[in-house]
């Protein structure tokens, strides 16, 4: 699309895809490189060329970033260190529901921080997950917003010998099962991101480290592209 056509389109509201999640989704500034979140790259795998990237006017959350392509605006509200509980308690969901419109999309991806027993502001006992998801589901129904729930990305426990991350993976598996159950109860689309990614990599997970930073949790650009493609391909069936 040329610049003049882009200017013409700006007067007409495009469908918005809002993202709510944690550091693996979040948009990052140049000073944080080589860290990326998959939400920065999703536009490319849903719609191609990026036309514009900007901070939404009057949004009080500094990390928020919009990525505008020809057909969509992806409004990335992901924030590092947040569980769904802390995301809600900081009123980040209210920012989304103050700006989202009927028939827009909201994509939710949490779990990595929800399991953090040593961080009470994040930790959500598994039996309380339903309470927080229903806050989002209730607001979405009221505003006629379309929801998609994602399982979290993989934690890389495969490309190295470090054992400290392995207990986290066990806990996350239990949380994902509960989140999947909640989504099914409410007839909400659910995407098992980790399982799809394993299949795409032909279960050769020893090479997974090439997609991650040295902590084996956060993504480099190659990893952001991998998960943006996985997620973009998975959700296309609902948003197109």
PASEBA-1860 file (N, C-alpha, C; in nm, 3 decimals):
! residues 240
1> XXXXXXXX> 0.085/-0.120/0.000/0.000/0.000/0.000/0.088/0.124/0.000 ~ 0.060/0.220/-0.090/0.142/0.340/-0.092/0.099/0.435/0.019 ~ 0.180/0.541/0.040/0.158/0.630/0.154/0.024/0.701/0.145 ~ -0.016/0.744/0.025/-0.143/0.817/0.013/-0.261/0.727/0.047 ~ -0.256/0.601/0.003/-0.364/0.508/0.035/-0.367/0.484/0.185 ~ -0.249/0.472/0.247/-0.240/0.452/0.392/-0.306/0.569/0.465 ~ -0.282/0.692/0.419/-0.344/0.809/0.482/-0.495/0.805/0.470 ~ -0.544/0.761/0.355/-0.688/0.751/0.336/-0.748/0.648/0.431
9> XXXXXXXX> -0.678/0.535/0.448/-0.729/0.429/0.533/-0.730/0.470/0.680 ~ -0.644/0.564/0.717/-0.634/0.600/0.858/-0.764/0.660/0.912 ~ -0.844/0.718/0.826/-0.971/0.775/0.870/-1.077/0.671/0.898 ~ -1.054/0.549/0.859/-1.150/0.441/0.874/-1.092/0.340/0.974 ~ -1.165/0.309/1.078/-1.111/0.223/1.182/-1.094/0.079/1.133 ~ -0.974/0.030/1.146/-0.945/-0.108/1.109/-0.978/-0.200/1.226 ~ -1.004/-0.327/1.200/-1.020/-0.422/1.310/-0.894/-0.423/1.397 ~ -0.913/-0.428/1.527/-0.803/-0.427/1.622/-0.788/-0.567/1.685
17> XXXXXXXX> -0.665/-0.604/1.706/-0.633/-0.728/1.778/-0.553/-0.686/1.901 ~ -0.615/-0.693/2.019/-0.549/-0.656/2.143/-0.478/-0.778/2.201 ~ -0.360/-0.756/2.256/-0.281/-0.864/2.316/-0.262/-0.836/2.464 ~ -0.294/-0.933/2.547/-0.273/-0.924/2.692/-0.186/-1.042/2.734 ~ -0.069/-1.013/2.792/0.020/-1.121/2.829/0.141/-1.069/2.903 ~ 0.251/-1.144/2.893/0.370/-1.115/2.972/0.489/-1.078/2.884 ~ 0.610/-1.097/2.935/0.732/-1.054/2.868/0.757/-1.125/2.736 ~ 0.704/-1.244/2.718/0.727/-1.317/2.593/0.644/-1.260/2.478
25> XXXXXXXX> 0.546/-1.178/2.512/0.459/-1.112/2.415/0.495/-0.965/2.396 ~ 0.542/-0.901/2.499/0.561/-0.756/2.508/0.644/-0.699/2.393 ~ 0.618/-0.573/2.362/0.702/-0.496/2.269/0.816/-0.431/2.346 ~ 0.934/-0.428/2.284/1.053/-0.374/2.350/1.114/-0.259/2.270 ~ 1.177/-0.168/2.342/1.248/-0.058/2.279/1.388/-0.104/2.239 ~ 1.453/-0.025/2.156/1.584/-0.065/2.101/1.688/-0.090/2.209 ~ 1.678/-0.019/2.320/1.779/-0.037/2.425/1.766/-0.172/2.496 ~ 1.659/-0.246/2.470/1.638/-0.377/2.532/1.681/-0.492/2.441
33> XXXXXXXX> 1.725/-0.460/2.320/1.768/-0.566/2.230/1.892/-0.635/2.285 ~ 1.904/-0.767/2.262/1.836/-0.847/2.158/1.703/-0.909/2.200 ~ 1.641/-0.863/2.310/1.514/-0.922/2.352/1.400/-0.875/2.265 ~ 1.314/-0.969/2.229/1.192/-0.943/2.152/1.075/-1.017/2.216 ~ 0.955/-0.968/2.188/0.833/-1.041/2.219/0.765/-1.079/2.089 ~ 0.696/-1.191/2.088/0.632/-1.235/1.962/0.524/-1.137/1.916 ~ 0.468/-1.060/2.010/0.365/-0.963/1.972/0.416/-0.852/1.881 ~ 0.548/-0.830/1.883/0.610/-0.731/1.794/0.613/-0.779/1.649
41> XXXXXXXX> 0.603/-0.908/1.630/0.622/-0.966/1.497/0.495/-1.027/1.440 ~ 0.388/-1.027/1.516/0.265/-1.095/1.473/0.210/-1.039/1.344 ~ 0.219/-0.908/1.324/0.163/-0.846/1.203/0.217/-0.911/1.077 ~ 0.346/-0.946/1.079/0.409/-0.999/0.959/0.349/-1.132/0.916 ~ 0.306/-1.212/1.014/0.256/-1.346/0.983/0.104/-1.349/0.969 ~ 0.039/-1.237/1.002/-0.105/-1.225/0.977/-0.135/-1.145/0.851 ~ -0.051/-1.043/0.824/-0.090/-0.947/0.721/0.026/-0.889/0.641 ~ 0.148/-0.924/0.675/0.260/-0.876/0.595/0.318/-0.745/0.644
49> XXXXXXXX> 0.338/-0.654/0.553/0.416/-0.533/0.576/0.363/-0.446/0.690 ~ 0.455/-0.396/0.771/0.421/-0.301/0.876/0.413/-0.161/0.817 ~ 0.299/-0.094/0.837/0.282/0.042/0.786/0.321/0.147/0.889 ~ 0.297/0.116/1.017/0.325/0.215/1.121/0.333/0.145/1.256 ~ 0.409/0.203/1.347/0.419/0.154/1.484/0.421/0.275/1.576 ~ 0.338/0.272/1.682/0.324/0.391/1.766/0.263/0.354/1.901 ~ 0.280/0.445/1.994/0.217/0.433/2.126/0.076/0.492/2.118 ~ -0.022/0.421/2.169/-0.160/0.468/2.165/-0.177/0.594/2.250
57> XXXXXXXX> -0.241/0.695/2.193/-0.262/0.821/2.264/-0.336/0.799/2.395 ~ -0.289/0.864/2.499/-0.350/0.864/2.631/-0.339/0.731/2.704 ~ -0.263/0.637/2.651/-0.239/0.513/2.724/-0.133/0.539/2.830 ~ -0.163/0.507/2.955/-0.071/0.538/3.066/0.039/0.432/3.082 ~ 0.028/0.322/3.009/0.126/0.215/3.022/0.232/0.230/2.913 ~ 0.353/0.261/2.955/0.457/0.303/2.861/0.495/0.196/2.760 ~ 0.486/0.070/2.798/0.533/-0.035/2.708/0.433/-0.066/2.596 ~ 0.309/-0.016/2.607/0.207/-0.045/2.505/0.254/0.004/2.369
65> XXXXXXXX> 0.224/-0.075/2.266/0.266/-0.039/2.130/0.165/-0.093/2.030 ~ 0.128/-0.010/1.933/0.042/-0.052/1.823/0.127/-0.083/1.700 ~ 0.089/-0.188/1.630/0.156/-0.228/1.506/0.047/-0.234/1.398 ~ 0.054/-0.139/1.305/-0.051/-0.125/1.204/-0.005/-0.182/1.070 ~ -0.086/-0.271/1.016/-0.064/-0.326/0.882/-0.182/-0.286/0.794 ~ -0.190/-0.341/0.676/-0.294/-0.298/0.583/-0.434/-0.326/0.635 ~ -0.454/-0.441/0.698/-0.589/-0.481/0.740/-0.616/-0.469/0.888 ~ -0.511/-0.470/0.972/-0.531/-0.477/1.116/-0.446/-0.374/1.190
73> XXXXXXXX> -0.486/-0.348/1.315/-0.399/-0.283/1.411/-0.384/-0.379/1.529 ~ -0.261/-0.421/1.554/-0.233/-0.506/1.669/-0.191/-0.416/1.784 ~ -0.270/-0.417/1.890/-0.248/-0.331/2.006/-0.187/-0.418/2.117 ~ -0.055/-0.410/2.129/0.019/-0.500/2.218/0.027/-0.440/2.358 ~ -0.047/-0.499/2.451/-0.050/-0.453/2.589/0.025/-0.549/2.682 ~ 0.100/-0.643/2.626/0.178/-0.735/2.708/0.276/-0.660/2.797 ~ 0.300/-0.715/2.917/0.392/-0.651/3.011/0.469/-0.754/3.090 ~ 0.599/-0.737/3.095/0.687/-0.831/3.164/0.648/-0.849/3.310
81> XXXXXXXX> 0.660/-0.971/3.358/0.640/-1.000/3.499/0.496/-1.008/3.544 ~ 0.403/-1.005/3.450/0.262/-1.004/3.490/0.198/-1.142/3.475 ~ 0.123/-1.179/3.577/0.028/-1.288/3.568/-0.106/-1.226/3.531 ~ -0.205/-1.308/3.505/-0.337/-1.250/3.477/-0.387/-1.174/3.599 ~ -0.359/-1.227/3.718/-0.402/-1.159/3.841/-0.341/-1.020/3.852 ~ -0.209/-1.010/3.837/-0.146/-0.878/3.852/-0.180/-0.786/3.737 ~ -0.202/-0.840/3.618/-0.246/-0.761/3.503/-0.379/-0.693/3.535 ~ -0.470/-0.768/3.596/-0.601/-0.715/3.632/-0.590/-0.617/3.749
89> XXXXXXXX> -0.511/-0.651/3.850/-0.500/-0.566/3.968/-0.436/-0.431/3.938 ~ -0.357/-0.426/3.830/-0.298/-0.299/3.786/-0.390/-0.225/3.689 ~ -0.509/-0.277/3.667/-0.610/-0.217/3.579/-0.567/-0.211/3.433 ~ -0.477/-0.298/3.395/-0.437/-0.304/3.255/-0.552/-0.354/3.167 ~ -0.635/-0.440/3.222/-0.750/-0.487/3.145/-0.850/-0.374/3.120 ~ -0.859/-0.279/3.213/-0.951/-0.166/3.194/-0.904/-0.076/3.081 ~ -0.773/-0.062/3.067/-0.719/0.013/2.952/-0.763/-0.053/2.821 ~ -0.756/-0.185/2.817/-0.798/-0.256/2.696/-0.947/-0.237/2.671
97> XXXXXXXX> -1.028/-0.260/2.773/-1.173/-0.255/2.752/-1.225/-0.113/2.737 ~ -1.144/-0.014/2.766/-1.181/0.126/2.738/-1.157/0.162/2.592 ~ -1.079/0.081/2.522/-1.042/0.113/2.384/-1.089/0.010/2.282 ~ -1.115/-0.109/2.325/-1.158/-0.214/2.234/-1.303/-0.190/2.192 ~ -1.338/-0.232/2.072/-1.474/-0.214/2.019/-1.537/-0.351/1.991 ~ -1.668/-0.350/1.978/-1.740/-0.474/1.945/-1.680/-0.536/1.820 ~ -1.661/-0.668/1.828/-1.610/-0.751/1.717/-1.459/-0.741/1.697 ~ -1.390/-0.658/1.777/-1.245/-0.666/1.782/-1.206/-0.798/1.849
105> XXXXXXXX> -1.075/-0.824/1.850/-1.023/-0.947/1.910/-0.935/-0.916/2.030 ~ -0.944/-1.001/2.130/-0.853/-0.996/2.245/-0.788/-1.133/2.259 ~ -0.656/-1.134/2.254/-0.579/-1.258/2.268/-0.508/-1.255/2.402 ~ -0.529/-1.358/2.483/-0.477/-1.365/2.619/-0.376/-1.479/2.628 ~ -0.260/-1.450/2.689/-0.159/-1.554/2.710/-0.086/-1.529/2.842 ~ -0.116/-1.614/2.940/-0.049/-1.608/3.069/-0.014/-1.749/3.115 ~ 0.063/-1.758/3.222/0.096/-1.882/3.296/0.235/-1.876/3.355 ~ 0.334/-1.822/3.282/0.471/-1.823/3.331/0.484/-1.754/3.468
113> XXXXXXXX> 0.412/-1.645/3.487/0.422/-1.570/3.613/0.316/-1.611/3.715 ~ 0.210/-1.671/3.667/0.102/-1.714/3.757/0.150/-1.820/3.856 ~ 0.253/-1.896/3.818/0.302/-2.006/3.901/0.407/-1.962/4.004 ~ 0.442/-1.833/4.007/0.556/-1.784/4.086/0.520/-1.774/4.234 ~ 0.534/-1.883/4.306/0.498/-1.887/4.449/0.581/-1.790/4.533 ~ 0.701/-1.759/4.488/0.788/-1.669/4.565/0.759/-1.521/4.538 ~ 0.661/-1.494/4.453/0.623/-1.355/4.421/0.472/-1.343/4.441 ~ 0.428/-1.310/4.562/0.285/-1.310/4.593/0.201/-1.217/4.508
121> XXXXXXXX> 0.263/-1.108/4.458/0.186/-1.016/4.373/0.151/-1.080/4.239 ~ 0.226/-1.183/4.199/0.200/-1.254/4.074/0.125/-1.385/4.095 ~ 0.161/-1.455/4.201/0.117/-1.594/4.218/-0.035/-1.606/4.225 ~ -0.086/-1.701/4.149/-0.229/-1.730/4.148/-0.247/-1.879/4.171 ~ -0.298/-1.920/4.287/-0.327/-2.062/4.306/-0.414/-2.114/4.192 ~ -0.388/-2.235/4.150/-0.454/-2.287/4.031/-0.606/-2.283/4.044 ~ -0.656/-2.302/4.166/-0.801/-2.303/4.187/-0.861/-2.163/4.175 ~ -0.777/-2.059/4.173/-0.827/-1.922/4.158/-0.820/-1.870/4.015
129> XXXXXXXX> -0.761/-1.946/3.925/-0.748/-1.900/3.787/-0.884/-1.865/3.726 ~ -0.982/-1.950/3.753/-1.115/-1.931/3.694/-1.172/-1.794/3.727 ~ -1.150/-1.748/3.851/-1.202/-1.617/3.894/-1.149/-1.505/3.806 ~ -1.019/-1.507/3.778/-0.958/-1.399/3.701/-0.994/-1.409/3.552 ~ -1.001/-1.531/3.500/-1.042/-1.545/3.360/-1.186/-1.500/3.342 ~ -1.271/-1.526/3.440/-1.411/-1.486/3.425/-1.430/-1.336/3.431 ~ -1.339/-1.263/3.495/-1.344/-1.116/3.488/-1.327/-1.071/3.343 ~ -1.230/-1.129/3.275/-1.206/-1.094/3.134/-1.321/-1.142/3.047
137> XXXXXXXX> -1.364/-1.265/3.069/-1.471/-1.321/2.985/-1.600/-1.242/2.999 ~ -1.632/-1.200/3.121/-1.755/-1.123/3.144/-1.750/-0.989/3.071 ~ -1.636/-0.919/3.081/-1.623/-0.790/3.012/-1.628/-0.808/2.861 ~ -1.566/-0.915/2.812/-1.566/-0.939/2.667/-1.708/-0.968/2.616 ~ -1.783/-1.047/2.689/-1.921/-1.076/2.649/-2.004/-0.948/2.647 ~ -1.988/-0.867/2.749/-2.065/-0.743/2.760/-2.039/-0.651/2.643 ~ -1.913/-0.648/2.595/-1.876/-0.556/2.487/-1.870/-0.625/2.350 ~ -1.914/-0.751/2.346/-1.918/-0.827/2.219/-1.779/-0.836/2.154
145> XXXXXXXX> -1.681/-0.863/2.238/-1.543/-0.879/2.195/-1.513/-1.027/2.173 ~ -1.439/-1.057/2.068/-1.399/-1.196/2.039/-1.272/-1.229/2.117 ~ -1.271/-1.344/2.182/-1.158/-1.387/2.263/-1.088/-1.508/2.203 ~ -0.956/-1.513/2.220/-0.877/-1.633/2.195/-0.781/-1.647/2.312 ~ -0.774/-1.767/2.367/-0.684/-1.795/2.478/-0.568/-1.880/2.427 ~ -0.447/-1.839/2.461/-0.327/-1.911/2.420/-0.260/-1.977/2.540 ~ -0.210/-2.098/2.520/-0.114/-2.154/2.615/0.017/-2.079/2.599 ~ 0.102/-2.077/2.702/0.228/-2.004/2.692/0.326/-2.070/2.597
153> XXXXXXXX> 0.430/-1.996/2.560/0.537/-2.052/2.479/0.616/-2.152/2.564 ~ 0.698/-2.230/2.498/0.785/-2.325/2.568/0.890/-2.253/2.653 ~ 0.925/-2.312/2.765/1.048/-2.278/2.835/1.152/-2.377/2.786 ~ 1.267/-2.327/2.749/1.371/-2.414/2.692/1.444/-2.492/2.801 ~ 1.404/-2.616/2.821/1.474/-2.705/2.914/1.548/-2.814/2.837 ~ 1.557/-2.798/2.706/1.602/-2.907/2.620/1.743/-2.887/2.564 ~ 1.790/-2.764/2.553/1.916/-2.737/2.484/2.035/-2.724/2.579 ~ 2.014/-2.753/2.708/2.119/-2.731/2.808/2.097/-2.828/2.925
161> XXXXXXXX> 2.190/-2.831/3.015/2.186/-2.925/3.128/2.133/-2.862/3.256 ~ 2.113/-2.731/3.257/2.065/-2.660/3.375/1.928/-2.714/3.417 ~ 1.916/-2.751/3.546/1.794/-2.819/3.591/1.694/-2.728/3.661 ~ 1.729/-2.602/3.688/1.644/-2.517/3.770/1.510/-2.484/3.706 ~ 1.502/-2.488/3.574/1.378/-2.454/3.506/1.280/-2.571/3.498 ~ 1.326/-2.691/3.521/1.242/-2.808/3.500/1.118/-2.813/3.590 ~ 1.129/-2.777/3.719/1.007/-2.775/3.802/0.902/-2.676/3.752 ~ 0.947/-2.565/3.691/0.853/-2.467/3.638/0.769/-2.528/3.527
169> XXXXXXXX> 0.832/-2.608/3.443/0.761/-2.667/3.330/0.651/-2.761/3.380 ~ 0.678/-2.834/3.485/0.577/-2.923/3.543/0.458/-2.843/3.594 ~ 0.485/-2.733/3.665/0.376/-2.648/3.715/0.297/-2.585/3.601 ~ 0.368/-2.538/3.500/0.300/-2.474/3.386/0.206/-2.572/3.317 ~ 0.248/-2.697/3.305/0.164/-2.799/3.241/0.030/-2.811/3.312 ~ 0.031/-2.810/3.444/-0.094/-2.818/3.520/-0.180/-2.694/3.499 ~ -0.117/-2.577/3.495/-0.191/-2.453/3.474/-0.252/-2.449/3.333 ~ -0.178/-2.495/3.235/-0.230/-2.496/3.098/-0.353/-2.587/3.089
177> XXXXXXXX> -0.349/-2.700/3.156/-0.466/-2.789/3.155/-0.589/-2.720/3.213 ~ -0.568/-2.643/3.321/-0.680/-2.571/3.382/-0.730/-2.459/3.291 ~ -0.639/-2.386/3.228/-0.677/-2.279/3.137/-0.755/-2.335/3.018 ~ -0.710/-2.448/2.966/-0.780/-2.513/2.855/-0.922/-2.552/2.896 ~ -0.937/-2.601/3.018/-1.070/-2.637/3.069/-1.161/-2.516/3.079 ~ -1.106/-2.405/3.130/-1.185/-2.281/3.142/-1.230/-2.233/3.004 ~ -1.139/-2.235/2.907/-1.174/-2.193/2.771/-1.283/-2.282/2.713 ~ -1.273/-2.412/2.735/-1.374/-2.506/2.682/-1.510/-2.483/2.747
185> XXXXXXXX> -1.511/-2.454/2.876/-1.637/-2.429/2.948/-1.713/-2.311/2.888 ~ -1.637/-2.214/2.838/-1.699/-2.092/2.785/-1.698/-2.088/2.632 ~ -1.661/-2.200/2.569/-1.658/-2.211/2.424/-1.570/-2.103/2.360 ~ -1.452/-2.084/2.420/-1.355/-1.986/2.372/-1.244/-2.061/2.297 ~ -1.203/-2.016/2.180/-1.093/-2.082/2.109/-0.967/-2.087/2.195 ~ -0.901/-2.202/2.193/-0.779/-2.223/2.271/-0.670/-2.276/2.179 ~ -0.550/-2.219/2.190/-0.437/-2.261/2.107/-0.326/-2.313/2.198 ~ -0.289/-2.439/2.181/-0.180/-2.498/2.257/-0.048/-2.467/2.186
193> XXXXXXXX> 0.006/-2.351/2.215/0.122/-2.299/2.144/0.242/-2.392/2.156 ~ 0.267/-2.444/2.275/0.384/-2.528/2.297/0.377/-2.656/2.215 ~ 0.262/-2.720/2.214/0.247/-2.845/2.140/0.264/-2.823/1.990 ~ 0.205/-2.717/1.938/0.220/-2.686/1.795/0.366/-2.660/1.761 ~ 0.434/-2.585/1.848/0.575/-2.552/1.823/0.661/-2.678/1.819 ~ 0.637/-2.769/1.909/0.713/-2.895/1.908/0.695/-2.969/1.776 ~ 0.574/-2.970/1.725/0.547/-3.039/1.598/0.619/-2.969/1.483 ~ 0.614/-2.836/1.482/0.680/-2.760/1.375/0.831/-2.786/1.374
201> XXXXXXXX> 0.889/-2.802/1.492/1.032/-2.829/1.504/1.065/-2.977/1.490 ~ 0.962/-3.056/1.454/0.981/-3.201/1.439/1.040/-3.265/1.565 ~ 1.002/-3.207/1.679/1.043/-3.257/1.810/1.194/-3.257/1.830 ~ 1.265/-3.180/1.747/1.411/-3.163/1.764/1.433/-3.046/1.858 ~ 1.412/-3.067/1.987/1.410/-2.958/2.082/1.548/-2.923/2.137 ~ 1.649/-2.999/2.101/1.785/-2.965/2.144/1.834/-2.837/2.077 ~ 1.773/-2.802/1.964/1.810/-2.678/1.895/1.729/-2.558/1.940 ~ 1.644/-2.579/2.040/1.553/-2.473/2.083/1.628/-2.349/2.135
209> XXXXXXXX> 1.748/-2.370/2.186/1.825/-2.260/2.242/1.854/-2.148/2.144 ~ 1.852/-2.176/2.015/1.880/-2.072/1.915/1.770/-1.967/1.910 ~ 1.655/-1.997/1.970/1.541/-1.905/1.966/1.529/-1.820/2.093 ~ 1.617/-1.846/2.191/1.602/-1.785/2.323/1.725/-1.705/2.363 ~ 1.706/-1.615/2.458/1.817/-1.550/2.525/1.884/-1.651/2.619 ~ 1.989/-1.608/2.685/2.066/-1.700/2.769/1.988/-1.754/2.888 ~ 1.878/-1.688/2.926/1.798/-1.737/3.039/1.705/-1.851/3.001 ~ 1.693/-1.882/2.871/1.613/-1.993/2.819/1.462/-1.973/2.841
217> XXXXXXXX> 1.421/-1.851/2.872/1.280/-1.818/2.892/1.234/-1.711/2.794 ~ 1.319/-1.608/2.775/1.283/-1.495/2.691/1.339/-1.511/2.550 ~ 1.280/-1.437/2.457/1.304/-1.461/2.315/1.399/-1.362/2.252 ~ 1.478/-1.411/2.157/1.550/-1.323/2.065/1.462/-1.304/1.941 ~ 1.512/-1.236/1.840/1.430/-1.207/1.723/1.388/-1.334/1.651 ~ 1.478/-1.431/1.641/1.445/-1.556/1.576/1.331/-1.627/1.649 ~ 1.335/-1.624/1.782/1.229/-1.685/1.861/1.097/-1.611/1.849 ~ 1.104/-1.477/1.847/0.981/-1.399/1.829/0.917/-1.430/1.695
225> XXXXXXXX> 0.997/-1.446/1.591/0.944/-1.482/1.460/0.883/-1.622/1.460 ~ 0.950/-1.715/1.527/0.897/-1.852/1.536/0.758/-1.853/1.597 ~ 0.744/-1.790/1.713/0.615/-1.794/1.783/0.510/-1.706/1.716 ~ 0.551/-1.596/1.655/0.455/-1.513/1.581/0.396/-1.592/1.465 ~ 0.478/-1.673/1.401/0.428/-1.757/1.291/0.335/-1.867/1.344 ~ 0.377/-1.933/1.451/0.293/-2.037/1.512/0.156/-1.980/1.548 ~ 0.156/-1.866/1.616/0.031/-1.807/1.663/-0.049/-1.747/1.548 ~ 0.019/-1.678/1.457/-0.051/-1.621/1.342/-0.120/-1.728/1.259
233> XXXXXXXX> -0.051/-1.836/1.232/-0.111/-1.946/1.153/-0.229/-2.008/1.227 ~ -0.218/-2.018/1.361/-0.323/-2.083/1.439/-0.449/-1.999/1.450 ~ -0.435/-1.866/1.464/-0.552/-1.782/1.487/-0.617/-1.732/1.358 ~ -0.549/-1.749/1.247/-0.601/-1.697/1.120/-0.740/-1.753/1.088 ~ -0.765/-1.876/1.127/-0.894/-1.939/1.098/-1.012/-1.865/1.162 ~ -0.985/-1.792/1.270/-1.093/-1.721/1.339/-1.102/-1.574/1.299 ~ -0.990/-1.511/1.270/-0.996/-1.365/1.250/-1.012/-1.324/1.105 ~ -0.998/-1.416/1.011/-1.012/-1.377/0.869/-1.153/-1.408/0.820
END
